[in-house]
Amino acid sequence: MLPQSGEGGRNSLSIVTTLPNRTKQERKGQVIIASGGKEQTVEVVQLNEYALFDPKVYEIGPEGGGVDMSFETNIERGTLLLSYVKLDWVKMPEEKAKTRVDGWKGKVKTITILPNDTPVERSAPFMLGIYDDNKDFMPLDTAWVRQKPMAVAVNP
């Protein structure tokens, strides 16, 4: 049985997102609260935090060469990181990149891919990410460098 009189007290409503917003768009929605025949609409906005490579794949010939990866982000300078696997055929620039070119667009400093004298295609992932509150690396997007193999001579 519901009380017929008294104070309603203070109430609060918490909305928790289960996934971070890694898109270029803010997510918006409405929550409708209904009680006692009355309704109240509350606008909800989930802000975004993103870093996206464009393109996602960089094709390199067997002779090797330089790769300039482009990205777009809304993450502050100095917070965004590039993570990669150290490979003997990928030479990273020695100095840190001044990654931002204009506003939220940028390029990773030129990565040098050494010649591929094997008969096997090779590939390497590169990840843009940030450290989360627990100081764990959290990848936001991945781009791949794929290198074609040397042509194998066929004996007639």
N, C-alpha and C positions, 0 to 999 in steps of 0.2 A: 504494500500500500504506500502510495506517495504522500509525502507531507503536504498539508494544505496551506502552511504558512512558514515563514522563516526566511533567512537569507540564503541566496544561491551560492554564496562564496565566490572564490576566485577560481577560474578555470583556465587551462592552457591547452594548446594543441601543438604537437610537434610533428613535423613532416620530415621524414628521413629518406634520402635517396639511396638506392642500393648500388648504383653504378655511377662513377664519375662521368661528367660530361666532357668528352674528348672531341667534340665536334666544333665546327666553326660558328655554330649558332647557339644562342641561349635557348634553353628549354622553358616553355611557358605552359601553364595550365591553370585550372580553377578548381577550388575545393568549395563545395556547397555544404554549409552546416545548417541543419534543420532541427528545430526544437520548438515544441509548443505551438505549432502552426506557423512559426516564423522561419524565414530563411536568410542566411547571410552568405554572400559569395566572397571568397578570398582568392586574390590572384597569387600564384606561386611562380617564382622564377628561379631556375637553376643556372647559375653562371657557368661559363665554360673555361677550360684551360686546355689548350691544344698545341701540338707541334706536329706538322704534317710535311712529309717529303713530297716533292713534285718534280720529276716523276719518281716512281717507286722502284724502277729497275734501270740500271745503267749497263748497257752492253759495250764491251771493250773487245777489240780485235786481239789476235794472238800476239801481235807486236807490242802490246801494252800501251800505256799513255796516261794522261792525266784525267782525273774525274773531279768535276765541280758539282757537288750535290746542292740542290736548291731546296729550301724549306720555307714554310710560313708558320708563324706562331704568335700567340699573345702572351707568352711567358717572358717575364722581365729578363733583360740582359744579365748574364752572370749566373742565372739559375738553371738554364737549359744546358744539358750535357750531351755529348756524343759518345756512345759506347760502341766498341767494336772488338772483334776477335783479332789477336795479333797473329798474322800470317807472314811467312817469309816472302811472299810475292806481292804484299801490300805495304807500301811505304807511306807512313803518315808524316805530315809536315812537323818539323821540330818545334816551331813556335805555336803558341795557342792562337786559335782563330779569333779574329775580330769579326764575328759571324754576321752581324747585322749590316745589311746594305742600305736598306731604306725602310724605316718604320718596323713592321713586323715581318718583313721578308728578309731572307738572308741566304748566304752560301757558306758551306763548309770549306775551309781552305783546301787547296788542290791536293787530292790524294793521288799518289803515283802507283800505277799498276805495272809491275815488271813483266817482261815477255813470258808467254806461256809456251815453252818448248816441249810440252807433253802432248799426248794424244787425247787428253781428257779435259772436258770443260770444267772450269772451276768457278766457285761463287763464294761471296762473303757478305754477311749481314752487317748493317750499320744501323744503330738505334739512337733516336733522339729521346731523351727522357729527363726526369727530375728525381731528386731524392724525396721520399715521402717523410711523414712525421717520425717514422722509426729509423730514418737514415738508410733505408733500402732503396736501391735504384728501381724506379718505376718507368718502364719503357712506354712511350706514347705513340711512336710510329717506327716502322722499319723500312729501309730501302736496301736493295741488293745490288751488288756489282757482280755481273756475270762476264766471264772472259772465255772467248772461243778458244779451242785448242789449235795447235799447229796442224796444218794439213798433213795427213799421212800419205807418203808416196806409195803408190800401188805398183808392184812389179808385174809386168805383162807376162 
